Amino acid sequence: QVQLVESGGGLVQAGGSLRLSCAASGRTFSNYAMGWFRQAPGKEREFVAAISWSGGSTYYADSVKARFTISRNNAKNTVYLQMNSLKPEDTAVYYCAAETTSSIATRRAGDYDYWGQGTQVTVSS
């Protein structure tokens, strides 16, 4: 079992920044890949970013590339999502997820077997 707890969401103006954190517990954090997804009202959950077990490989959705950065600290069992140059269309509930069956990160939500409760990010124009 893996427990994931996100934090760091909030209200920010367009052009601002937020840093999301996701603290993991329950299994050896450094053994599995992690991802961030988001879901806006009335829309399906979409991939945002993913990182391999070591942090050596990262992947981003085209919509956030060059603005968002995913990173992890295996000593702290935490994955981060630094979000810069935020836009109103980034408004969503952001979820972190663990892919415990693989150390290689993927973009497919179905490959992730543990999810956090989500944290709201609201970007005002």
C-alpha positions as CSV (number, residue, x, y, z in Angstrom):
1,Q,0.0,0.0,0.0
2,V,1.1,3.5,-0.7
3,Q,-0.4,6.7,0.7
4,L,0.0,10.0,-1.1
5,V,-0.8,13.4,0.3
6,E,-0.6,16.5,-1.9
7,S,-0.1,20.0,-0.7
8,G,0.7,23.5,-2.0
9,G,-2.3,24.3,-4.1
10,G,-4.1,27.6,-3.9
11,L,-5.2,30.7,-5.7
12,V,-2.7,32.6,-7.8
13,Q,-2.8,35.3,-10.4
14,A,-2.0,34.6,-14.0
15,G,1.8,34.7,-14.5
16,G,2.4,33.6,-10.9
17,S,4.0,30.4,-9.5
18,L,3.1,27.6,-7.2
19,R,4.9,24.5,-6.0
20,L,3.0,21.4,-5.3
21,S,4.3,18.7,-3.1
22,C,3.3,15.0,-2.7
23,A,4.5,13.1,0.3
24,A,4.5,9.3,-0.1
25,S,4.5,6.6,2.6
26,G,4.0,2.9,2.8
27,R,6.5,1.4,0.4
28,T,10.0,2.1,-0.8
29,F,9.6,5.4,-2.6
30,S,12.7,5.1,-4.7
31,N,11.4,1.9,-6.3
32,Y,8.7,3.5,-8.4
33,A,7.8,6.2,-10.8
34,M,5.6,9.1,-10.0
35,G,3.3,11.3,-12.0
36,W,1.1,14.4,-11.8
37,F,-2.3,14.6,-13.4
38,R,-5.0,17.3,-13.3
39,Q,-8.7,17.5,-13.8
40,A,-10.6,20.6,-14.6
41,P,-14.4,20.9,-14.2
42,G,-16.3,19.1,-16.9
43,K,-13.1,17.6,-18.4
44,E,-11.3,14.3,-18.2
45,R,-8.2,13.8,-16.1
46,E,-5.1,14.6,-18.1
47,F,-1.4,13.9,-17.8
48,V,0.8,16.7,-16.6
49,A,4.2,15.3,-15.8
50,A,6.0,12.2,-14.8
51,I,9.4,11.2,-13.4
52,S,11.3,7.9,-13.2
53,W,12.4,6.3,-10.0
54,S,15.8,8.0,-10.0
55,G,14.6,11.3,-11.4
56,G,16.8,10.8,-14.4
57,S,13.9,10.8,-16.9
58,T,11.1,13.3,-16.9
59,Y,8.1,13.7,-19.2
60,Y,5.7,16.6,-19.7
61,A,2.5,17.4,-21.5
62,D,3.0,19.8,-24.3
63,S,0.7,22.3,-22.6
64,V,3.0,22.7,-19.6
65,K,6.4,22.0,-21.1
66,A,8.9,24.8,-20.3
67,R,6.6,26.1,-17.6
68,F,6.4,23.2,-15.2
69,T,9.2,21.1,-13.6
70,I,8.7,17.8,-11.9
71,S,11.4,16.6,-9.4
72,R,11.7,14.2,-6.5
73,N,13.7,13.8,-3.3
74,N,13.9,10.1,-2.5
75,A,15.4,10.8,0.9
76,K,12.2,12.8,1.8
77,N,9.8,10.5,-0.1
78,T,8.4,13.5,-1.9
79,V,7.7,14.5,-5.4
80,Y,7.3,18.1,-6.5
81,L,5.7,20.1,-9.3
82,Q,7.1,23.6,-9.7
83,M,4.6,25.6,-11.8
84,N,5.6,28.9,-13.3
85,S,4.0,31.3,-15.7
86,L,0.6,29.9,-14.7
87,K,-2.4,30.5,-16.9
88,P,-6.1,30.4,-16.2
89,E,-6.4,27.2,-18.2
90,D,-4.1,25.5,-15.6
91,T,-7.0,25.8,-13.1
92,A,-7.8,22.2,-12.0
93,V,-7.5,19.7,-9.2
94,Y,-4.0,18.3,-9.3
95,Y,-3.3,14.7,-8.3
96,C,-0.1,12.9,-7.7
97,A,0.1,9.2,-8.5
98,A,2.4,6.3,-8.0
99,E,3.3,3.7,-10.6
100,T,4.5,1.0,-8.2
101,T,4.7,-1.8,-10.9
102,S,7.3,0.1,-12.9
103,S,10.3,2.4,-12.3
104,I,9.8,3.8,-15.8
105,A,7.3,6.7,-15.9
106,T,4.4,6.8,-18.3
107,R,1.8,9.2,-19.4
108,R,-1.1,6.8,-19.0
109,A,-3.3,7.3,-16.0
110,G,-4.2,3.6,-16.1
111,D,-0.6,2.6,-15.4
112,Y,-0.7,4.3,-12.0
113,D,-2.1,2.3,-9.1
114,Y,-2.1,4.8,-6.2
115,W,-3.5,8.3,-6.2
116,G,-3.6,11.2,-3.8
117,Q,-6.7,13.1,-2.8
118,G,-5.9,16.1,-5.0
119,T,-5.2,19.7,-4.4
120,Q,-7.0,22.6,-6.0
121,V,-5.1,25.1,-8.1
122,T,-6.9,28.2,-9.3
123,V,-5.4,30.7,-11.6
124,S,-7.2,34.0,-11.9
125,S,-6.9,36.2,-15.0
